[in-house]
Amino acid sequence: MRAEKSPQVLFLYLACLRAGLVYHPLNTAYTARELAFFLGDATPSLVVCDETEVDLMQGLAPGVRLLTLNAGGSGTLVQDLDGCSDKFAVCQRAAGDLAALLYSSGTTGLPKGIMLTHGNLLSNARALVEAWGFTAGDCLLHALPIYHVHGLFVATGCVMLSGARMRWHKRFNARPVADQLAQCSVFMGVPTYYTRLLGLADFDRQTCGDMRLFISGSAPLLAETFDEFEARTGHCILERYGMTETNMNTSNPLLGQRKPGTVGPPLPGVDLRVVDDAGEQLARGVTGFLQVRGANVFAGYWNLPDKTFEAFSDDGYFNTGDLASIDADGYVIIAGRAGDMIISGGLNIYPRELETLIDNMPGVLESAVIGVPHPDLGEAVVAVVVATQDQQPMLESIRAALVEQLAGFKRPKHTILTESLPRNFMGKVITKQLRAKYSGLFT
């Protein structure tokens, strides 16, 4: 499924669940190169896209049945419904049956298909409805994209399971969102949304009207954003933690202390632990590798049994790849990522993918891609490039080439030429040093 956000896209997702089909959403910003991998690996039997992308999709997935769905709700998918009955039997699926396939790159940049089951989605939605107090009286302001977990499963799952309503925004824009908050009760967003709302001079308690809950996720929320939001609105943002493979794992409490800098205790039905390199559980307050187990955890990686095996401990815990500690009250504190993944505006970016593209460009000896603090996006992508001895790369040429090959959110916000990259005794680039050196680039 590759189309602009619309109610019809949401209806199609729900129809796929009822029909027992597997739903595979694709980010509308992906380039042809990126789409070619996803379609080739997932091997879908049906592709739905905007009518402007028919030729592209036919070239990338020849022989696959193709239907169109445009932003306004028109297209061959809707036209073909005219001859269909409006009633059909729901396909009965077991908890372990596959419901959705989403792709997320590993730290090496190789995309992996994440298999989410009906049981994964239902168990997590039930836990979130309870944890966040959703009822039929709620109205969620939905401004998230619906091609990943946050907007598709977390937001809509809570609404559908509780019978709540939604105010639907095609995309986030601070002014119209702020203008409608007074008519809603819940808002979910990435940290960037909150910094942009705070950028409105008139954003205050009155703007929030009868709002009862603001939820943040998909990227770390800065403590200063948390504090300023509370001072301006009287609301404490509820921060939670999840990932594509698990949906939501933890949440600060609806009733009780919401600690800035933490993502709260585990949700009901979710087991968490922090372990060392040997897999031994660590004491409270000690940072190590975060592992999770529960009905929310995915079934495995699509056609990658070896990667699936490596992702789990012998006793069934999923290795999240995140570094964390658990405080005395049971609240989880995410310290960072075991890999070098960048989260910019709530979206995951894997440096290896960019580095591979840049390293193959004329005049480039090597490169390192890092994330540095950004007041709006949380992290901004920066490419640090070393030139060959006989040729100096043109930075504008690098930027232009990446426009053709990468979605906009992945492209470097700044490209820097340097004489060499810092390395450890094993020859590995010390990205920590680079991040420290350029940490003030956008502040």
MIKOL-795493 format. One record per residue (C-alpha): residue number from 0; residue in three letters; x, y, z. Coordinates in steps of 0.5 Angstrom, whole numbers, plus 500, padded with zeros to 3 digits. Layout:
N
(r NUM, 'ALA', (X, Y, Z))
...
END
This chain:
443
(r 0, 'MET', (500, 500, 500))
(r 1, 'ARG', (503, 507, 498))
(r 2, 'ALA', (498, 513, 498))
(r 3, 'GLU', (497, 519, 501))
(r 4, 'LYS', (494, 519, 508))
(r 5, 'SER', (486, 519, 507))
(r 6, 'PRO', (481, 516, 511))
(r 7, 'GLN', (480, 511, 505))
(r 8, 'VAL', (487, 508, 506))
(r 9, 'LEU', (485, 507, 514))
(r 10, 'PHE', (479, 503, 511))
(r 11, 'LEU', (483, 499, 507))
(r 12, 'TYR', (488, 497, 512))
(r 13, 'LEU', (482, 495, 517))
(r 14, 'ALA', (479, 491, 511))
(r 15, 'CYS', (485, 487, 510))
(r 16, 'LEU', (485, 485, 517))
(r 17, 'ARG', (477, 483, 516))
(r 18, 'ALA', (479, 479, 510))
(r 19, 'GLY', (485, 476, 513))
(r 20, 'LEU', (490, 479, 508))
(r 21, 'VAL', (497, 482, 510))
(r 22, 'TYR', (498, 489, 510))
(r 23, 'HIS', (504, 492, 508))
(r 24, 'PRO', (504, 500, 508))
(r 25, 'LEU', (510, 504, 505))
(r 26, 'ASN', (513, 511, 506))
(r 27, 'THR', (510, 516, 501))
(r 28, 'ALA', (517, 519, 501))
(r 29, 'TYR', (521, 513, 499))
(r 30, 'THR', (525, 513, 492))
(r 31, 'ALA', (524, 508, 487))
(r 32, 'ARG', (531, 505, 489))
(r 33, 'GLU', (528, 504, 496))
(r 34, 'LEU', (521, 501, 493))
(r 35, 'ALA', (525, 496, 489))
(r 36, 'PHE', (528, 493, 495))
(r 37, 'PHE', (521, 493, 499))
(r 38, 'LEU', (517, 490, 493))
(r 39, 'GLY', (522, 485, 491))
(r 40, 'ASP', (523, 482, 498))
(r 41, 'ALA', (516, 482, 500))
(r 42, 'THR', (513, 480, 493))
(r 43, 'PRO', (506, 482, 494))
(r 44, 'SER', (500, 480, 490))
(r 45, 'LEU', (497, 486, 490))
(r 46, 'VAL', (500, 493, 490))
(r 47, 'VAL', (495, 500, 491))
(r 48, 'CYS', (498, 506, 490))
(r 49, 'ASP', (496, 513, 487))
(r 50, 'GLU', (495, 514, 480))
(r 51, 'THR', (501, 518, 478))
(r 52, 'GLU', (505, 512, 480))
(r 53, 'VAL', (502, 507, 476))
(r 54, 'ASP', (508, 507, 471))
(r 55, 'LEU', (513, 507, 477))
(r 56, 'MET', (510, 501, 480))
(r 57, 'GLN', (509, 497, 474))
(r 58, 'GLY', (516, 498, 473))
(r 59, 'LEU', (518, 496, 480))
(r 60, 'ALA', (513, 490, 480))
(r 61, 'PRO', (512, 487, 473))
(r 62, 'GLY', (506, 482, 473))
(r 63, 'VAL', (503, 484, 480))
(r 64, 'ARG', (496, 486, 480))
(r 65, 'LEU', (495, 494, 481))
(r 66, 'LEU', (490, 498, 483))
(r 67, 'THR', (490, 506, 485))
(r 68, 'LEU', (487, 510, 491))
(r 69, 'ASN', (488, 517, 490))
(r 70, 'ALA', (488, 522, 496))
(r 71, 'GLY', (481, 525, 495))
(r 72, 'GLY', (479, 517, 495))
(r 73, 'SER', (478, 516, 488))
(r 74, 'GLY', (481, 511, 484))
(r 75, 'THR', (480, 504, 481))
(r 76, 'LEU', (480, 501, 488))
(r 77, 'VAL', (474, 505, 489))
(r 78, 'GLN', (471, 504, 482))
(r 79, 'ASP', (471, 496, 483))
(r 80, 'LEU', (467, 496, 489))
(r 81, 'ASP', (461, 498, 485))
(r 82, 'GLY', (460, 491, 483))
(r 83, 'CYS', (461, 488, 490))
(r 84, 'SER', (457, 487, 495))
(r 85, 'ASP', (457, 491, 502))
(r 86, 'LYS', (457, 485, 506))
(r 87, 'PHE', (462, 479, 507))
(r 88, 'ALA', (464, 474, 512))
(r 89, 'VAL', (470, 476, 516))
(r 90, 'CYS', (476, 471, 515))
(r 91, 'GLN', (477, 468, 522))
(r 92, 'ARG', (484, 469, 524))
(r 93, 'ALA', (488, 466, 530))
(r 94, 'ALA', (493, 470, 534))
(r 95, 'GLY', (499, 468, 531))
(r 96, 'ASP', (497, 469, 524))
(r 97, 'LEU', (500, 475, 520))
(r 98, 'ALA', (497, 481, 520))
(r 99, 'ALA', (502, 486, 517))
(r 100, 'LEU', (509, 487, 515))
(r 101, 'LEU', (513, 493, 516))
(r 102, 'TYR', (520, 494, 514))
(r 103, 'SER', (526, 497, 519))
(r 104, 'SER', (533, 497, 517))
(r 105, 'GLY', (538, 494, 522))
(r 106, 'THR', (544, 497, 524))
(r 107, 'THR', (548, 495, 518))
(r 108, 'GLY', (542, 498, 514))
(r 109, 'LEU', (540, 492, 511))
(r 110, 'PRO', (532, 493, 511))
(r 111, 'LYS', (528, 487, 515))
(r 112, 'GLY', (521, 485, 514))
(r 113, 'ILE', (518, 485, 521))
(r 114, 'MET', (512, 480, 522))
(r 115, 'LEU', (506, 483, 526))
(r 116, 'THR', (501, 478, 528))
(r 117, 'HIS', (493, 479, 530))
(r 118, 'GLY', (495, 477, 537))
(r 119, 'ASN', (501, 483, 537))
(r 120, 'LEU', (496, 488, 535))
(r 121, 'LEU', (490, 486, 539))
(r 122, 'SER', (494, 485, 545))
(r 123, 'ASN', (498, 492, 545))
(r 124, 'ALA', (492, 496, 543))
(r 125, 'ARG', (488, 493, 549))
(r 126, 'ALA', (494, 494, 554))
(r 127, 'LEU', (494, 502, 551))
(r 128, 'VAL', (487, 503, 552))
(r 129, 'GLU', (487, 501, 559))
(r 130, 'ALA', (494, 504, 561))
(r 131, 'TRP', (491, 511, 558))
(r 132, 'GLY', (484, 511, 560))
(r 133, 'PHE', (481, 511, 553))
(r 134, 'THR', (473, 511, 553))
(r 135, 'ALA', (468, 512, 547))
(r 136, 'GLY', (468, 519, 550))
(r 137, 'ASP', (475, 521, 547))
(r 138, 'CYS', (477, 524, 541))
(r 139, 'LEU', (484, 524, 538))
(r 140, 'LEU', (487, 529, 534))
(r 141, 'HIS', (490, 524, 529))
(r 142, 'ALA', (496, 528, 525))
(r 143, 'LEU', (501, 522, 525))
(r 144, 'PRO', (503, 519, 518))
(r 145, 'ILE', (500, 512, 518))
(r 146, 'TYR', (505, 508, 514))
(r 147, 'HIS', (509, 506, 521))
(r 148, 'VAL', (507, 503, 528))
(r 149, 'HIS', (505, 510, 532))
(r 150, 'GLY', (500, 513, 527))
(r 151, 'LEU', (497, 506, 524))
(r 152, 'PHE', (497, 501, 530))
(r 153, 'VAL', (498, 505, 537))
(r 154, 'ALA', (493, 511, 535))
(r 155, 'THR', (488, 508, 531))
(r 156, 'GLY', (488, 502, 535))
(r 157, 'CYS', (486, 506, 541))
(r 158, 'VAL', (481, 509, 538))
(r 159, 'MET', (478, 503, 535))
(r 160, 'LEU', (478, 499, 541))
(r 161, 'SER', (475, 504, 545))
(r 162, 'GLY', (470, 507, 540))
(r 163, 'ALA', (473, 514, 541))
(r 164, 'ARG', (473, 519, 535))
(r 165, 'MET', (478, 522, 531))
(r 166, 'ARG', (479, 529, 528))
(r 167, 'TRP', (484, 527, 522))
(r 168, 'HIS', (489, 531, 519))
(r 169, 'LYS', (493, 529, 513))
(r 170, 'ARG', (499, 531, 516))
(r 171, 'PHE', (502, 535, 522))
(r 172, 'ASN', (502, 543, 522))
(r 173, 'ALA', (502, 547, 528))
(r 174, 'ARG', (497, 552, 527))
(r 175, 'PRO', (491, 548, 525))
(r 176, 'VAL', (493, 543, 530))
(r 177, 'ALA', (493, 548, 536))
(r 178, 'ASP', (486, 551, 533))
(r 179, 'GLN', (483, 544, 534))
(r 180, 'LEU', (486, 542, 540))
(r 181, 'ALA', (480, 545, 544))
(r 182, 'GLN', (475, 540, 541))
(r 183, 'CYS', (479, 534, 543))
(r 184, 'SER', (481, 530, 549))
(r 185, 'VAL', (488, 526, 546))
(r 186, 'PHE', (494, 528, 542))
(r 187, 'MET', (499, 523, 540))
(r 188, 'GLY', (506, 526, 537))
(r 189, 'VAL', (513, 526, 536))
(r 190, 'PRO', (517, 531, 540))
(r 191, 'THR', (518, 535, 534))
(r 192, 'TYR', (511, 536, 534))
(r 193, 'TYR', (511, 539, 541))
(r 194, 'THR', (517, 544, 540))
(r 195, 'ARG', (513, 546, 534))
(r 196, 'LEU', (507, 547, 538))
(r 197, 'LEU', (511, 551, 543))
(r 198, 'GLY', (514, 555, 537))
(r 199, 'LEU', (507, 559, 537))
(r 200, 'ALA', (506, 565, 541))
(r 201, 'ASP', (499, 564, 543))
(r 202, 'PHE', (500, 556, 545))
(r 203, 'ASP', (497, 556, 552))
(r 204, 'ARG', (492, 553, 557))
(r 205, 'GLN', (486, 556, 553))
(r 206, 'THR', (489, 553, 547))
(r 207, 'CYS', (488, 546, 550))
(r 208, 'GLY', (481, 547, 552))
(r 209, 'ASP', (479, 540, 555))
(r 210, 'MET', (485, 536, 553))
(r 211, 'ARG', (486, 530, 558))
(r 212, 'LEU', (492, 527, 555))
(r 213, 'PHE', (498, 529, 551))
(r 214, 'ILE', (503, 523, 549))
(r 215, 'SER', (510, 523, 546))
(r 216, 'GLY', (514, 517, 543))
(r 217, 'SER', (518, 515, 537))
(r 218, 'ALA', (524, 519, 539))
(r 219, 'PRO', (527, 522, 546))
(r 220, 'LEU', (523, 528, 549))
(r 221, 'LEU', (528, 533, 551))
(r 222, 'ALA', (527, 535, 559))
(r 223, 'GLU', (527, 542, 557))
(r 224, 'THR', (521, 541, 552))
(r 225, 'PHE', (517, 537, 558))
(r 226, 'ASP', (518, 543, 563))
(r 227, 'GLU', (516, 548, 558))
(r 228, 'PHE', (510, 545, 555))
(r 229, 'GLU', (508, 544, 563))
(r 230, 'ALA', (509, 551, 564))
(r 231, 'ARG', (505, 553, 558))
(r 232, 'THR', (499, 549, 558))
(r 233, 'GLY', (499, 546, 565))
(r 234, 'HIS', (500, 539, 562))
(r 235, 'CYS', (505, 534, 563))
(r 236, 'ILE', (507, 530, 557))
(r 237, 'LEU', (506, 522, 557))
(r 238, 'GLU', (512, 519, 554))
(r 239, 'ARG', (512, 512, 552))
(r 240, 'TYR', (517, 507, 549))
(r 241, 'GLY', (516, 502, 543))
(r 242, 'MET', (519, 500, 537))
(r 243, 'THR', (516, 497, 530))
(r 244, 'GLU', (518, 490, 533))
(r 245, 'THR', (514, 490, 539))
(r 246, 'ASN', (509, 496, 538))
(r 247, 'MET', (509, 499, 545))
(r 248, 'ASN', (513, 496, 551))
(r 249, 'THR', (513, 502, 557))
(r 250, 'SER', (509, 508, 559))
(r 251, 'ASN', (509, 513, 564))
(r 252, 'PRO', (503, 513, 568))
(r 253, 'LEU', (496, 516, 566))
(r 254, 'LEU', (495, 517, 574))
(r 255, 'GLY', (502, 518, 578))
(r 256, 'GLN', (508, 521, 577))
(r 257, 'ARG', (511, 522, 570))
(r 258, 'LYS', (518, 523, 570))
(r 259, 'PRO', (522, 527, 564))
(r 260, 'GLY', (527, 523, 561))
(r 261, 'THR', (524, 516, 563))
(r 262, 'VAL', (519, 512, 559))
(r 263, 'GLY', (516, 509, 565))
(r 264, 'PRO', (515, 502, 567))
(r 265, 'PRO', (513, 496, 563))
(r 266, 'LEU', (506, 496, 560))
(r 267, 'PRO', (501, 490, 563))
(r 268, 'GLY', (503, 484, 560))
(r 269, 'VAL', (510, 486, 558))
(r 270, 'ASP', (516, 483, 561))
(r 271, 'LEU', (523, 487, 561))
(r 272, 'ARG', (530, 486, 563))
(r 273, 'VAL', (537, 489, 562))
(r 274, 'VAL', (542, 485, 561))
(r 275, 'ASP', (550, 485, 560))
(r 276, 'ASP', (554, 482, 554))
(r 277, 'ALA', (553, 475, 557))
(r 278, 'GLY', (546, 476, 558))
(r 279, 'GLU', (546, 476, 565))
(r 280, 'GLN', (541, 481, 569))
(r 281, 'LEU', (543, 487, 571))
(r 282, 'ALA', (541, 491, 578))
(r 283, 'ARG', (537, 497, 578))
(r 284, 'GLY', (540, 503, 576))
(r 285, 'VAL', (546, 499, 572))
(r 286, 'THR', (546, 501, 564))
(r 287, 'GLY', (546, 495, 559))
(r 288, 'PHE', (542, 492, 554))
(r 289, 'LEU', (534, 492, 554))
(r 290, 'GLN', (530, 486, 553))
(r 291, 'VAL', (523, 485, 552))
(r 292, 'ARG', (518, 479, 552))
(r 293, 'GLY', (510, 479, 551))
(r 294, 'ALA', (505, 478, 547))
(r 295, 'ASN', (506, 484, 543))
(r 296, 'VAL', (513, 482, 541))
(r 297, 'PHE', (513, 480, 533))
(r 298, 'ALA', (513, 473, 530))
(r 299, 'GLY', (520, 474, 527))
(r 300, 'TYR', (523, 477, 521))
(r 301, 'TRP', (521, 476, 514))
(r 302, 'ASN', (525, 470, 510))
(r 303, 'LEU', (530, 471, 515))
(r 304, 'PRO', (530, 465, 520))
(r 305, 'ASP', (538, 466, 522))
(r 306, 'LYS', (536, 474, 524))
(r 307, 'THR', (530, 472, 528))
(r 308, 'PHE', (534, 467, 532))
(r 309, 'GLU', (539, 472, 533))
(r 310, 'ALA', (534, 477, 535))
(r 311, 'PHE', (532, 473, 541))
(r 312, 'SER', (535, 470, 548))
(r 313, 'ASP', (534, 463, 549))
(r 314, 'ASP', (529, 464, 554))
(r 315, 'GLY', (525, 468, 549))
(r 316, 'TYR', (527, 475, 550))
(r 317, 'PHE', (527, 480, 544))
(r 318, 'ASN', (534, 484, 544))
(r 319, 'THR', (532, 491, 542))
(r 320, 'GLY', (538, 494, 541))
(r 321, 'ASP', (537, 499, 546))
(r 322, 'LEU', (541, 501, 552))
(r 323, 'ALA', (537, 502, 558))
(r 324, 'SER', (537, 502, 565))
(r 325, 'ILE', (531, 501, 570))
(r 326, 'ASP', (531, 506, 576))
(r 327, 'ALA', (528, 504, 583))
(r 328, 'ASP', (521, 506, 582))
(r 329, 'GLY', (521, 501, 576))
(r 330, 'TYR', (521, 507, 570))
(r 331, 'VAL', (526, 505, 564))
(r 332, 'ILE', (531, 510, 562))
(r 333, 'ILE', (533, 509, 555))
(r 334, 'ALA', (541, 511, 555))
(r 335, 'GLY', (542, 510, 547))
(r 336, 'ARG', (542, 505, 542))
(r 337, 'ALA', (547, 500, 541))
(r 338, 'GLY', (548, 501, 534))
(r 339, 'ASP', (548, 508, 531))
(r 340, 'MET', (541, 509, 529))
(r 341, 'ILE', (539, 516, 528))
(r 342, 'ILE', (532, 519, 530))
(r 343, 'SER', (530, 525, 526))
(r 344, 'GLY', (523, 528, 527))
(r 345, 'GLY', (521, 521, 529))
(r 346, 'LEU', (523, 517, 523))
(r 347, 'ASN', (529, 512, 524))
(r 348, 'ILE', (535, 513, 519))
(r 349, 'TYR', (541, 508, 519))
(r 350, 'PRO', (548, 511, 517))
(r 351, 'ARG', (550, 505, 514))
(r 352, 'GLU', (545, 506, 508))
(r 353, 'LEU', (547, 513, 507))
(r 354, 'GLU', (555, 512, 508))
(r 355, 'THR', (555, 506, 502))
(r 356, 'LEU', (552, 511, 497))
(r 357, 'ILE', (556, 517, 499))
(r 358, 'ASP', (563, 512, 499))
(r 359, 'ASN', (561, 510, 492))
(r 360, 'MET', (561, 518, 489))
(r 361, 'PRO', (567, 521, 485))
(r 362, 'GLY', (572, 524, 490))
(r 363, 'VAL', (570, 521, 496))
(r 364, 'LEU', (575, 516, 500))
(r 365, 'GLU', (570, 515, 506))
(r 366, 'SER', (565, 518, 510))
(r 367, 'ALA', (561, 517, 516))
(r 368, 'VAL', (554, 519, 518))
(r 369, 'ILE', (552, 521, 525))
(r 370, 'GLY', (546, 525, 528))
(r 371, 'VAL', (547, 531, 532))
(r 372, 'PRO', (542, 535, 537))
(r 373, 'HIS', (537, 539, 533))
(r 374, 'PRO', (532, 544, 536))
(r 375, 'ASP', (526, 542, 532))
(r 376, 'LEU', (528, 535, 529))
(r 377, 'GLY', (531, 532, 535))
(r 378, 'GLU', (537, 529, 531))
(r 379, 'ALA', (539, 532, 524))
(r 380, 'VAL', (543, 528, 519))
(r 381, 'VAL', (550, 530, 518))
(r 382, 'ALA', (555, 527, 513))
(r 383, 'VAL', (562, 527, 515))
(r 384, 'VAL', (566, 526, 508))
(r 385, 'VAL', (574, 525, 507))
(r 386, 'ALA', (576, 526, 500))
(r 387, 'THR', (581, 522, 496))
(r 388, 'GLN', (588, 524, 495))
(r 389, 'ASP', (587, 526, 487))
(r 390, 'GLN', (580, 529, 487))
(r 391, 'GLN', (576, 533, 492))
(r 392, 'PRO', (568, 532, 492))
(r 393, 'MET', (563, 537, 490))
(r 394, 'LEU', (559, 538, 496))
(r 395, 'GLU', (553, 540, 492))
(r 396, 'SER', (554, 534, 487))
(r 397, 'ILE', (553, 529, 493))
(r 398, 'ARG', (547, 533, 495))
(r 399, 'ALA', (544, 533, 488))
(r 400, 'ALA', (546, 525, 488))
(r 401, 'LEU', (542, 524, 494))
(r 402, 'VAL', (536, 527, 492))
(r 403, 'GLU', (535, 522, 487))
(r 404, 'GLN', (536, 516, 491))
(r 405, 'LEU', (534, 518, 498))
(r 406, 'ALA', (527, 520, 502))
(r 407, 'GLY', (528, 527, 504))
(r 408, 'PHE', (528, 525, 511))
(r 409, 'LYS', (534, 521, 510))
(r 410, 'ARG', (538, 526, 507))
(r 411, 'PRO', (544, 530, 511))
(r 412, 'LYS', (542, 537, 513))
(r 413, 'HIS', (549, 539, 513))
(r 414, 'THR', (555, 536, 509))
(r 415, 'ILE', (562, 537, 512))
(r 416, 'LEU', (569, 536, 509))
(r 417, 'THR', (575, 533, 513))
(r 418, 'GLU', (582, 530, 513))
(r 419, 'SER', (581, 524, 516))
(r 420, 'LEU', (576, 520, 521))
(r 421, 'PRO', (577, 518, 528))
(r 422, 'ARG', (578, 511, 529))
(r 423, 'ASN', (580, 506, 535))
(r 424, 'PHE', (585, 501, 535))
(r 425, 'MET', (581, 496, 531))
(r 426, 'GLY', (580, 501, 526))
(r 427, 'LYS', (573, 503, 527))
(r 428, 'VAL', (570, 510, 526))
(r 429, 'ILE', (569, 513, 533))
(r 430, 'THR', (562, 516, 532))
(r 431, 'LYS', (562, 519, 539))
(r 432, 'GLN', (568, 523, 538))
(r 433, 'LEU', (564, 526, 531))
(r 434, 'ARG', (558, 527, 535))
(r 435, 'ALA', (561, 531, 540))
(r 436, 'LYS', (565, 535, 535))
(r 437, 'TYR', (559, 537, 531))
(r 438, 'SER', (554, 537, 537))
(r 439, 'GLY', (553, 545, 537))
(r 440, 'LEU', (552, 545, 529))
(r 441, 'PHE', (545, 547, 530))
(r 442, 'THR', (544, 550, 537))
END
